[in-house]
């Protein structure tokens, strides 16, 4: 690193060294002509000072008198006349310009000289400061963690082996090669900072790093979420800021590495000794496992990250073939439709997803008591209404977000963990659970999708006869942050549009309840079903809720509002079954994924609760061998299945 007292004489704009000579003065009257020959500098062979001679210059006024009237006298007179004319011209210009402009000109000349002095002093301090800043920027980029939970001061007290290796490389290269290498390393370092920043966002939301092959499409989903939550202007502002930051990083990093490389080249001996010392310290700390506050001093984090990311890229490329092999296995591909779901004929089957309903709501100490009370009350109310309930856990392929991937996994019987698999699935002829109902011809299949705000062509793949999105439900109320339609209204719309119709055929419905979607505020209250109407009543209910911006300033408030959102969704379902459920109603109620790490605090994995609710004892008897537990709340030791195993188990249980 450069010393704070070192100046860079090779840098553009560096002040010139003081030569010790005064500025030349303009010749005045009686001054010697700068172009006249000087006796002290006479050419060899000519009479000069200290040399004998008989010329005119030697005799002067004491000689014959030619000096006063000869050539020298003539030149002196000419010089005096020229000086006098110049002086008169200066006075004339001064009189014409006036005293104010003359003073301004004189002050300007003095100001230029003053600025030179001041800037020279500032430059002596600015250049080392810029060099230090460049070094700190490079070191910070190398040591920057890719997760917010690891972003601590101790993360920047490590010695990065990658920095030592790159510095050694720059020292041994020739100037041209060194500059090219510095630019390349700087660009790579800038891209590394961008990647680590993406990882931070993905770990905060999805509890996993950014996938360089498969996750680019999710950036568009993130922008859509911002637009829905913060409005179009807020989303545009956030995207513009992100783009500017990326460009700034990609410009500043190469400049910083170039600066550091030049400083090392100028002080190569000092830089070499420093590298030897730091390398020795790194090896010693690595061998002894030295740590500061649990952080290893000898860091290999950047090389480890790049190695893992290369493995991830290779796995992402190979995943397409792996998924194709998995999709070829389908135990029910050749099952005739008349042998599917025979034990549910005549029933209304509702697959109901509660957004972000995860195991953490049941077992996190800060939420467990409140959620347990809601589930116990719901179980009692359902029992009084004649329903039986059994529950367990499913392991979702995602956490924090990606509901559509969880829905696809549950319905297709395949592990849909990324967007590539989802696209390949929805472009295939795989039989889904909802498609199996439609294939029998014994059910009308519908989707209640309040979170869908535009055309959703995947509905055909899932075998849905009709999809009701947020535009088709007749809702005239406000949005609740991200949620376009409150859960109770979605269920009321399903009753009005499908379930409550007379002379209808049995229904299979996929219902998405979105009120428990991040950011979980404001949350409405469950109201009387006769009060729901067209949703206008929710304007007042929203005004009584909390502002999500205030809630998200405190993680404890976030967890509290999350628990309240889950309670609202659960109470909406229980209230609907109390009011509209009958002997032919069968509900499969489940979460799609765990909430974001702000709520889970990184614990409890990817499990979500799942319950089967029905009045008909035969329906519950068909799943007795599942060994699920009674009630809406599964105990910690309840069975845990992979979510992709549910389709086959369900079709087997309710088959011939």
C-alpha angles and dihedrals in degrees: 000000000000122000117250089236096051120105124201109231091184096057119106112258095026112150116252118250116260108257094196094238124123122237112268114260126223110254113254134196112307094015120129118261108254089221096052119104115263120217089219092059100037117150118258113277094028122105111258141152111327094013125110115244145149101214128121094267090059099052097046119164092332092063131066094316094256091117092067095046103027136080098301092052091050093051092048091051091049091051092050092049092050091048091049091050091049091049091051090049091051091050091048092051091047092051091047094048095043130227096284096058091044090054091046091052091050091046090049092055091050090047093054091052089047093050091050090056094045095045092047089056093046092048091055088062100031098058096055089043091054090048092051091047090052091051092049091049092052093045092047092052091052094047098038108120121225096228129064091222089063096045098110133134090254090061087070096050093074130104110237113216089203090061092051092050094048092047091052090050093052091050095057097045124095116250098264093044090043092055092048092047091048092053092048093048090047093053090047091049090050091052089048090056090050091050092049090050091052089049090054091055094046094046089050092052110021101022092235138083125267114275110226092204105038110023105066091093089058090066087069089051089051090053090050090051090051091050091050094046104035102022131248095290092050092048093049091048092050093048092047091050091049092051092049092050092050091050091047092052093048091052100040098047097061090045091051094050091047090052093049092047092053092050091050092048092052091049098033095149093053091043092051093050091047092051091050091051094046092045091053091048091048093052091047094049091046092051093047096039092234113191138185114207090340094311119118112239094209100069128200094160097123096050090044091051092049092047092050092046092052089052089049092052091050091048091048092053091048094044093081091064092042091054092049089056091049093048092055089067110082120151092195100042094108099033110125113242092240089062096053123096093349093155093058099050111137094019128118104231117197119191100197123187122198109206115243092354100155139165090260089073089062102039110026106109092228093055107022098089095049094045092045090055092051093048093046091051090047092051091051093049092049092049090052088051090053100258127134121209135198126182145188139147135276124199110231122213090228140039133200095014142355099096092167090059091053092047090050092049093049095047101038102041090232129112102251103185101152144027094258091059090045093054092046091048096049091049092053134078095244112151111240128199091253090045090054090059091051092045092061092059088222098105140048105229120212138168126218103201112168092166093059111093101171141029112317110196092177087079089082092052090053091052097244116159091204136006121206109202129180091282096054102053100076093240115169099173133097129277116257099221104287095353111094095191129024117241097244091053091050090055091045090052090050089052093048098043102037123352097048096051118113124237092017129147121246114289133223109194134184105206123188116199107200106175090097091059119122127301089038097204143134096028122188125220125246108261135186113292091234089058096056096082113148093338098262089123089069093072089076093041091054092050089056092054130088127271109250091217090062093042094053093056088076124043092207090058089049091056091046093052091045090055090048091050092053089048090052093050093046093047090050091056094045092047091049092052091047090053104034108014120111142170092290097050118111120177129190103194120188147146121249100213144336118279123257120293090259086073102032094041086218094295139113100040124236104312122134129190119251129189137184114212125188143140097214108089091209091061090055093043091059090065098041091112090058087076092217118165128253119257136028094286117072114209120238090261095051117127116280120207132180108255092236091061094063098080095059094041091050094047090047094049095050098036129098 
